[in-house]
């Protein structure tokens, strides 16, 4: 398999060897001895190399960001929105190349790569409108000739720690809103997907330079876990938005909590679809299969469990098995393929370990897994999506495996199905497939799904930017993207103005001199 990615790298400004840091105007830094190779899971070939930031590089970047905030916060919000509008246009112009790089560096299908860039464009559009809608409230004072209101101010430096599976979209969810709100951003991308981050920084740098945006409004720091730990413990960063595993989120949350900072955590998911006896089974099949195998099971919203009514269980199981036989696995840049590779061989090992653990607990595989070998699979990262009949209480079912393993289980009534759906530590996305209005409403009620996202007649995967994205329990409680998620990037201030010639106190308290 020969893929010529060089023209894409050239267009996006990716060098053979890349520096570790950018403050929006200049690239600099990196430990000379730490030149990390970036290997594509698609074909196992080296794409480029990237240096790792030193502690001094990191400190310089934060100082630049702090300086930039003092200026950026004074720009009127609509003017900041205009900059983000131009960023959206630049992303439109680079959608094809950036989408291809996402696909090649991370391994998701080309259509999903394009879709991720479209999410970036969409959130820029959303942020432009938001720039004229950062509303506060007015309140009536109990004191005469007083006015009360509340307003929102930017926090300062916002740290963004992103994961490999959405290497650019989640950064944009945070950055577009945070910057429109008057904050500056420092981005630490996944060490597994630094090139897409460098490409985004090159794109935003051109827009910022044309508009004389202060250096440091959008910063990038390439590094490993140590950089993430520095950010989490850094009191100069009032908010950290971190996406990743629950284990990582607990460590980040603890560090930020110890300094009384703010955290926005988007962590693991263990998402289920309930297939009702009243479901449209053909629609359900599409939702279940894409949810389970899209991005090779490496989405936080991946469908990991199917909870199927006993009366349609065998029928739907057979449909699933037949659908899996039709899946085409291979080069994700070939749009005829449905499933690309896992991110690396460590992920493959975790996939194989999970299969063995499921079997050891009593799981029965109706579609067997395994690693694919031979022509086109030289990277060793391609695996077979598989299906197991399992019980919800299995330890491995309670655990999120970032791979295309789908667990099936039966239910007899909706209360039991909802209990199964909720009976895991994670609480991100959920869905019910039903044409029964009562079932749909019960699933969405206070006695229904306990997840941050609950859908009817669509799958667990594929959120739109207009709604707030995030989950409960071990998913972390964060909310990003649409709705009023912008408020997390701001501090609320309550104001009272006395325009009388007296000083009455609240609650009728008397204090006469």
C-alpha positions as CSV (number, residue, x, y, z in Angstrom):
1,X,0.0,0.0,0.0
2,X,1.7,3.2,-1.1
3,X,0.1,6.5,0.0
4,X,1.6,9.8,-1.2
5,X,0.9,12.1,1.7
6,X,3.7,14.5,0.9
7,X,1.7,17.0,-1.1
8,X,-0.8,17.3,1.8
9,X,2.1,17.8,4.3
10,X,3.6,20.5,2.0
11,X,0.3,22.4,1.7
12,X,-0.3,22.3,5.5
13,X,3.3,23.4,6.3
14,X,4.4,20.2,7.9
15,X,8.2,19.8,7.8
16,X,10.3,16.7,8.0
17,X,11.3,17.8,11.5
18,X,9.0,20.1,13.4
19,X,9.5,22.4,16.4
20,X,7.7,21.8,19.6
21,X,6.0,25.1,20.4
22,X,4.2,28.0,18.7
23,X,2.7,31.2,20.1
24,X,0.9,32.1,17.0
25,X,3.7,33.9,15.2
26,X,6.8,31.8,15.7
27,X,7.8,28.2,16.0
28,X,10.5,27.4,18.5
29,X,11.8,25.0,21.1
30,X,12.0,21.3,21.7
31,X,14.6,19.1,23.3
32,X,17.2,18.3,20.7
33,X,17.5,14.7,21.7
34,X,13.7,14.1,21.8
35,X,12.9,13.9,18.1
36,X,9.8,11.7,18.0
37,X,8.8,9.9,14.9
38,X,5.1,10.1,13.9
39,X,4.1,6.7,12.4
40,X,0.8,6.3,10.5
41,X,-1.3,3.3,11.6
42,X,-2.5,3.1,8.0
43,X,0.7,1.7,6.5
44,X,3.2,1.8,9.3
45,X,5.3,4.5,7.6
46,X,7.0,7.5,9.2
47,X,5.1,10.7,8.3
48,X,7.4,13.2,10.0
49,X,9.2,13.9,13.3
50,X,8.4,16.3,16.1
51,X,10.4,17.6,19.0
52,X,9.1,17.5,22.5
53,X,8.9,20.7,24.5
54,X,11.2,21.4,27.4
55,X,10.1,22.8,30.8
56,X,11.6,26.2,29.7
57,X,9.7,26.1,26.4
58,X,6.5,25.5,28.3
59,X,7.1,28.3,30.7
60,X,7.9,30.8,27.9
61,X,4.7,29.7,26.1
62,X,2.5,30.4,29.2
63,X,4.1,33.8,29.7
64,X,3.4,34.7,26.1
65,X,-0.2,33.6,26.6
66,X,-0.5,35.7,29.8
67,X,0.8,38.8,28.0
68,X,-1.6,38.2,25.1
69,X,-4.6,37.9,27.3
70,X,-4.1,41.4,28.7
71,X,-4.6,42.8,25.2
72,X,-7.0,40.2,23.7
73,X,-9.6,40.6,26.5
74,X,-9.9,44.3,25.5
75,X,-10.9,43.6,21.9
76,X,-14.7,43.9,21.5
77,X,-16.3,40.4,21.3
78,X,-17.7,41.0,17.8
79,X,-14.2,41.8,16.6
80,X,-12.9,38.6,18.2
81,X,-15.8,36.9,16.4
82,X,-14.6,38.3,13.1
83,X,-11.2,36.6,13.6
84,X,-12.9,33.3,14.3
85,X,-15.1,33.8,11.2
86,X,-11.9,34.1,9.1
87,X,-10.5,31.0,10.8
88,X,-13.6,29.1,9.7
89,X,-13.1,30.3,6.1
90,X,-9.4,29.2,6.3
91,X,-10.6,25.7,7.5
92,X,-13.0,25.5,4.6
93,X,-10.2,26.2,2.2
94,X,-8.1,23.5,3.8
95,X,-10.8,21.0,4.5
96,X,-9.6,18.4,1.9
97,X,-6.0,18.4,2.9
98,X,-6.6,18.6,6.7
99,X,-9.2,15.8,6.4
100,X,-6.7,13.6,4.6
101,X,-4.1,14.2,7.2
102,X,-6.5,13.4,10.0
103,X,-7.3,10.2,8.3
104,X,-3.7,9.2,7.6
105,X,-2.3,10.2,11.0
106,X,-5.1,8.9,13.1
107,X,-6.5,6.1,11.0
108,X,-10.2,7.1,10.8
109,X,-12.0,6.8,7.4
110,X,-11.6,9.7,5.0
111,X,-15.3,10.6,5.3
112,X,-14.9,10.8,9.1
113,X,-11.7,12.9,8.6
114,X,-13.7,15.4,6.4
115,X,-16.5,15.3,9.0
116,X,-14.1,16.2,11.8
117,X,-12.9,19.3,9.9
118,X,-16.5,20.2,9.1
119,X,-17.1,20.1,12.9
120,X,-14.4,22.7,13.2
121,X,-16.0,24.9,10.6
122,X,-19.4,24.5,12.2
123,X,-18.1,25.5,15.7
124,X,-16.4,28.6,14.2
125,X,-19.8,29.6,12.6
126,X,-21.5,29.0,16.0
127,X,-18.8,31.1,17.8
128,X,-19.2,34.0,15.4
129,X,-22.9,34.3,16.3
130,X,-22.1,33.8,20.0
131,X,-19.7,36.8,19.8
132,X,-22.8,39.0,19.8
133,X,-24.8,37.0,22.4
134,X,-22.7,36.8,25.6
135,X,-25.7,37.8,27.6
136,X,-26.0,38.6,31.3
137,X,-29.1,39.3,33.3
138,X,-30.6,42.3,35.0
139,X,-32.3,41.9,38.4
140,X,-34.6,44.1,40.5
141,X,-33.0,45.4,43.6
142,X,-34.9,45.4,46.9
143,X,-33.3,48.8,47.6
144,X,-34.6,52.0,46.0
145,X,-32.6,53.7,43.3
146,X,-30.3,50.7,42.9
147,X,-29.7,48.6,39.8
148,X,-28.4,45.0,39.8
149,X,-27.1,43.0,37.0
150,X,-24.6,40.2,36.2
151,X,-22.0,40.0,33.5
152,X,-19.5,37.5,32.2
153,X,-15.7,38.1,31.9
154,X,-13.0,35.9,30.4
155,X,-10.9,33.7,32.7
156,X,-7.5,34.1,31.2
157,X,-5.4,31.3,29.9
158,X,-7.4,28.2,28.9
159,X,-5.5,24.9,28.7
160,X,-6.7,22.3,26.2
161,X,-5.5,18.7,26.4
162,X,-6.9,16.7,23.5
163,X,-7.0,13.0,22.6
164,X,-5.9,11.2,19.5
165,X,-9.3,10.0,18.3
166,X,-10.6,13.5,17.5
167,X,-7.2,15.2,17.0
168,X,-8.5,18.6,15.9
169,X,-12.3,18.9,16.4
170,X,-12.3,18.9,20.2
171,X,-9.6,21.5,20.2
172,X,-11.7,23.7,18.0
173,X,-14.8,23.2,20.2
174,X,-12.8,24.7,23.1
175,X,-10.6,27.2,21.3
176,X,-13.3,28.9,19.2
177,X,-15.6,29.5,22.1
178,X,-12.8,30.3,24.6
179,X,-11.2,32.9,22.2
180,X,-14.5,34.5,21.3
181,X,-15.2,34.9,25.1
182,X,-11.8,36.8,25.4
183,X,-9.6,34.0,26.6
184,X,-6.3,32.8,25.2
185,X,-5.5,29.1,24.6
186,X,-2.6,26.8,25.2
187,X,-3.1,23.4,23.4
188,X,-1.4,20.2,24.2
189,X,-2.4,17.7,21.6
190,X,-2.1,13.9,21.9
191,X,1.5,12.8,21.4
192,X,0.1,10.2,19.0
193,X,-1.3,12.9,16.6
194,X,0.8,16.0,16.7
195,X,0.9,16.7,13.0
196,X,-2.7,17.6,12.7
197,X,-2.2,20.1,15.6
198,X,0.8,21.6,13.8
199,X,-1.3,22.0,10.7
200,X,-4.1,23.7,12.6
201,X,-1.6,26.1,14.2
202,X,-0.2,27.0,10.8
203,X,-3.7,27.8,9.5
204,X,-4.6,29.9,12.5
205,X,-1.2,31.6,12.5
206,X,-1.9,33.0,9.0
207,X,-5.3,34.3,10.0
208,X,-3.9,35.9,13.1
209,X,-0.9,37.6,11.3
210,X,-3.3,39.1,8.7
211,X,-5.3,40.7,11.5
212,X,-2.5,41.7,13.9
213,X,-3.8,39.4,16.6
214,X,-1.4,39.6,19.7
215,X,1.2,36.8,19.8
216,X,0.1,34.2,22.3
217,X,-3.7,34.2,21.8
218,X,-3.4,30.6,20.4
219,X,-0.5,28.6,21.5
220,X,0.6,25.0,20.9
221,X,2.9,22.8,23.1
222,X,3.9,19.4,21.8
223,X,4.8,17.1,24.7
224,X,4.1,13.9,26.6
225,X,2.4,13.3,29.9
226,X,4.9,15.6,31.7
227,X,3.5,18.6,29.8
228,X,0.0,17.7,30.8
229,X,1.0,17.4,34.4
230,X,2.7,20.8,34.2
231,X,-0.5,22.3,32.9
232,X,-2.7,20.6,35.5
233,X,-0.6,21.9,38.3
234,X,-0.1,25.4,36.9
235,X,-2.0,28.1,38.8
236,X,-1.5,30.5,35.8
237,X,-4.1,28.4,33.9
238,X,-7.5,28.9,35.6
239,X,-9.3,26.3,33.4
240,X,-8.1,23.0,31.9
241,X,-10.3,21.2,29.4
242,X,-9.1,17.6,29.1
243,X,-10.3,14.8,26.9
244,X,-9.2,11.2,27.4
245,X,-9.5,8.2,29.6
246,X,-11.2,8.2,33.0
247,X,-7.9,7.3,34.6
248,X,-6.3,10.3,33.0
249,X,-9.2,12.5,34.0
250,X,-9.0,11.5,37.6
251,X,-5.4,12.5,37.8
252,X,-6.0,15.8,36.0
253,X,-9.1,16.6,38.1
254,X,-7.2,15.9,41.4
255,X,-4.3,18.1,40.4
256,X,-6.6,21.0,39.4
257,X,-8.8,20.5,42.4
258,X,-5.8,20.7,44.7
259,X,-5.2,24.3,43.5
260,X,-8.9,25.2,43.3
261,X,-8.8,25.6,39.6
262,X,-11.5,24.7,37.1
263,X,-11.7,21.6,35.0
264,X,-13.8,20.6,32.0
265,X,-13.5,16.8,31.7
266,X,-14.6,14.7,28.8
267,X,-13.7,11.1,29.7
268,X,-14.7,7.5,28.9
269,X,-18.0,6.3,27.5
270,X,-19.6,2.8,27.7
271,X,-22.6,3.6,25.5
272,X,-25.6,1.4,24.9
273,X,-28.5,1.3,22.4
274,X,-31.8,-0.3,23.6
275,X,-33.5,-2.1,20.7
276,X,-37.2,-2.2,21.6
277,X,-39.7,-4.8,20.3
278,X,-41.3,-1.7,18.7
279,X,-38.1,-0.6,16.9
280,X,-37.6,-0.1,13.2
281,X,-35.0,-2.9,12.9
282,X,-33.6,-1.7,9.6
283,X,-32.9,1.8,10.9
284,X,-31.6,0.3,14.2
285,X,-29.2,-1.8,12.3
286,X,-27.5,1.1,10.6
287,X,-27.3,3.0,13.8
288,X,-25.9,0.1,15.7
289,X,-23.3,-0.9,13.1
290,X,-21.9,2.6,12.5
291,X,-21.9,3.3,16.3
292,X,-19.9,0.1,16.9
293,X,-17.4,0.2,14.1
294,X,-17.1,3.9,13.2
295,X,-13.5,5.1,13.8
296,X,-12.7,1.4,14.5
297,X,-14.5,1.7,17.9
298,X,-12.2,4.6,19.0
299,X,-14.9,7.2,19.7
300,X,-15.9,8.1,23.3
301,X,-19.5,7.8,21.9
302,X,-18.9,4.4,20.3
303,X,-21.7,1.9,20.8
304,X,-20.3,-0.8,23.1
305,X,-23.5,-2.5,24.3
306,X,-26.7,-3.5,22.5
307,X,-29.6,-4.2,24.9
308,X,-32.2,-6.1,22.8
309,X,-35.7,-7.1,23.6
310,X,-36.0,-10.8,23.9
311,X,-38.8,-11.0,21.3
312,X,-36.6,-9.5,18.5
313,X,-33.2,-10.7,19.9
314,X,-32.5,-13.6,17.5
315,X,-33.8,-11.7,14.5
316,X,-31.7,-8.6,15.2
317,X,-28.6,-10.7,16.1
318,X,-28.8,-12.4,12.7
319,X,-29.1,-9.1,10.9
320,X,-26.0,-7.9,12.8
321,X,-23.9,-10.9,11.9
322,X,-24.9,-10.5,8.2
323,X,-24.0,-6.8,8.3
324,X,-20.6,-7.5,9.8
325,X,-19.9,-9.9,7.0
326,X,-20.2,-7.0,4.6
327,X,-17.8,-4.7,6.4
328,X,-14.8,-3.7,4.3
329,X,-11.6,-3.2,6.4
330,X,-8.6,-1.5,5.0
331,X,-6.9,1.8,4.0
332,X,-9.2,4.5,5.4
333,X,-8.3,6.9,2.6
334,X,-10.1,4.5,0.3
335,X,-13.7,5.6,0.6
336,X,-14.9,2.1,-0.3
337,X,-13.7,0.9,3.1
338,X,-15.8,1.1,6.3
339,X,-13.2,0.4,8.9
340,X,-9.6,1.6,9.2
341,X,-6.9,0.7,11.7
342,X,-6.5,1.1,15.5
343,X,-4.2,3.9,16.5
344,X,-1.2,1.7,17.3
345,X,-0.1,-1.8,18.3
346,X,-0.7,-1.0,22.0
347,X,-4.3,-0.5,21.1
348,X,-4.3,-3.8,19.3
349,X,-2.9,-5.5,22.4
350,X,-5.7,-4.0,24.5
351,X,-8.2,-5.2,22.0
352,X,-6.9,-8.8,22.1
353,X,-6.7,-8.7,25.9
354,X,-10.3,-7.6,26.2
355,X,-11.5,-10.5,23.9
356,X,-9.7,-13.0,26.1
357,X,-11.1,-11.5,29.3
358,X,-14.6,-11.6,27.8
359,X,-14.2,-15.3,26.9
360,X,-12.8,-16.0,30.4
361,X,-15.9,-14.5,32.0
362,X,-18.2,-16.6,29.9
363,X,-18.8,-14.4,26.8
364,X,-19.7,-16.1,23.6
365,X,-18.4,-14.6,20.4
366,X,-20.9,-14.8,17.5
367,X,-18.5,-12.7,15.3
368,X,-14.9,-13.6,16.0
369,X,-12.2,-11.0,16.3
370,X,-8.5,-11.1,15.4
371,X,-5.7,-9.1,13.8
372,X,-5.5,-8.9,10.1
373,X,-2.3,-9.7,8.3
374,X,-1.0,-9.7,4.7
375,X,-1.0,-7.1,1.9
376,X,-2.5,-3.8,3.0
377,X,-2.3,-4.7,6.7
378,X,1.5,-4.3,7.2
379,X,1.2,-1.8,10.0
380,X,-0.2,-4.5,12.3
381,X,-3.0,-2.2,13.5
382,X,-6.0,-3.6,11.6
383,X,-8.4,-5.8,13.5
384,X,-11.7,-7.4,12.9
385,X,-14.8,-5.8,14.5
386,X,-16.4,-8.5,16.7
387,X,-19.6,-9.3,18.6
388,X,-20.0,-11.2,21.8
389,X,-23.0,-12.2,23.8
390,X,-22.2,-11.1,27.3
391,X,-23.6,-10.0,30.7
392,X,-23.6,-6.4,31.8
393,X,-22.0,-7.4,35.1
394,X,-18.8,-8.8,33.4
395,X,-15.8,-6.7,34.5
396,X,-14.7,-6.3,30.9
397,X,-18.2,-5.1,29.9
398,X,-18.0,-2.5,32.7
399,X,-14.7,-1.3,31.3
400,X,-14.3,0.9,28.2
401,X,-12.1,-0.8,25.5
402,X,-11.2,1.6,22.7
403,X,-11.7,-1.0,20.0
404,X,-14.6,-2.4,17.9
405,X,-15.9,-5.0,20.4
406,X,-19.7,-5.0,20.7
407,X,-21.6,-6.8,23.6
408,X,-25.1,-8.1,23.2
409,X,-27.6,-8.7,26.0
410,X,-31.4,-9.4,26.3
411,X,-34.1,-7.7,28.3
412,X,-37.7,-8.4,29.0
413,X,-39.2,-5.0,30.0
414,X,-38.1,-1.3,29.6
415,X,-37.3,-0.8,33.3
416,X,-34.8,-3.7,33.1
417,X,-33.3,-2.3,29.9
418,X,-32.8,1.2,31.4
419,X,-31.3,-0.4,34.5
420,X,-28.8,-2.2,32.2
421,X,-28.1,0.9,30.3
422,X,-27.4,2.9,33.5
423,X,-25.5,0.0,35.2
424,X,-22.0,1.0,34.2
425,X,-19.6,3.6,35.7
426,X,-19.6,5.8,32.6
427,X,-22.5,8.1,31.6
428,X,-21.8,9.7,28.2
429,X,-24.2,8.7,25.4
430,X,-27.2,6.5,25.2
431,X,-30.0,5.7,22.7
432,X,-33.3,3.8,22.4
433,X,-34.7,2.6,19.1
434,X,-38.5,2.5,19.4
435,X,-41.6,3.7,17.6
436,X,-43.5,3.6,20.9
437,X,-44.0,7.1,22.2
438,X,-44.4,6.0,25.8
439,X,-41.1,4.2,25.7
440,X,-39.3,7.1,24.1
441,X,-40.6,9.6,26.7
442,X,-39.8,7.2,29.6
443,X,-36.2,6.8,28.3
444,X,-35.8,10.6,28.3
445,X,-37.5,11.2,31.7
446,X,-35.9,11.5,35.1
447,X,-36.3,7.8,35.6
448,X,-34.7,7.0,32.2
449,X,-31.1,7.3,30.9
450,X,-28.6,8.8,33.3
451,X,-26.3,9.9,30.5
452,X,-25.4,13.4,29.4
453,X,-26.7,12.5,25.9
454,X,-29.9,10.5,25.3
455,X,-31.2,9.9,21.8
456,X,-34.3,8.3,20.3
457,X,-34.1,6.5,17.0
458,X,-30.5,7.6,16.3
459,X,-27.4,5.9,17.5
460,X,-25.0,6.9,20.3
461,X,-22.4,8.4,18.0
462,X,-22.4,11.6,15.8
463,X,-23.3,14.6,18.0
464,X,-24.0,18.0,16.4
465,X,-22.2,21.1,17.6
466,X,-25.4,22.9,18.5
467,X,-26.0,20.9,21.7
468,X,-23.8,20.8,24.7
469,X,-21.6,17.7,24.5
470,X,-20.6,15.7,27.6
471,X,-21.6,13.1,30.2
472,X,-22.0,12.2,33.8
473,X,-20.5,9.9,36.4
474,X,-17.0,8.8,35.3
475,X,-17.4,10.6,32.0
476,X,-16.5,13.7,34.1
477,X,-19.5,16.1,34.0
478,X,-18.0,18.5,31.4
479,X,-19.9,20.2,28.7
480,X,-18.4,21.5,25.4
481,X,-19.5,22.9,22.1
482,X,-23.1,24.3,21.8
483,X,-26.0,25.5,23.9
484,X,-24.6,27.6,26.9
485,X,-21.3,25.7,27.2
486,X,-19.6,29.0,26.6
487,X,-20.2,30.0,30.2
488,X,-17.6,27.5,31.4
489,X,-14.9,29.7,29.8
490,X,-16.0,32.8,31.7
491,X,-16.4,34.0,35.3
492,X,-19.7,35.5,36.5
493,X,-19.8,38.8,38.2
494,X,-22.8,40.3,40.0
495,X,-22.9,44.1,40.0
496,X,-25.0,46.6,42.1
497,X,-25.1,50.3,41.3
498,X,-26.4,52.8,43.8
499,X,-27.5,56.0,42.0
500,X,-29.3,57.5,45.1
501,X,-27.9,60.0,47.6
502,X,-28.3,57.4,50.5
503,X,-26.8,54.1,51.4
504,X,-29.6,51.7,52.4
505,X,-28.5,48.2,53.4
506,X,-30.0,44.9,52.2
507,X,-32.5,43.0,54.3
508,X,-33.5,46.3,56.0
509,X,-30.4,46.4,58.2
510,X,-29.9,49.7,60.0
511,X,-26.4,51.2,60.5
512,X,-26.7,54.8,61.4
513,X,-23.7,56.9,62.3
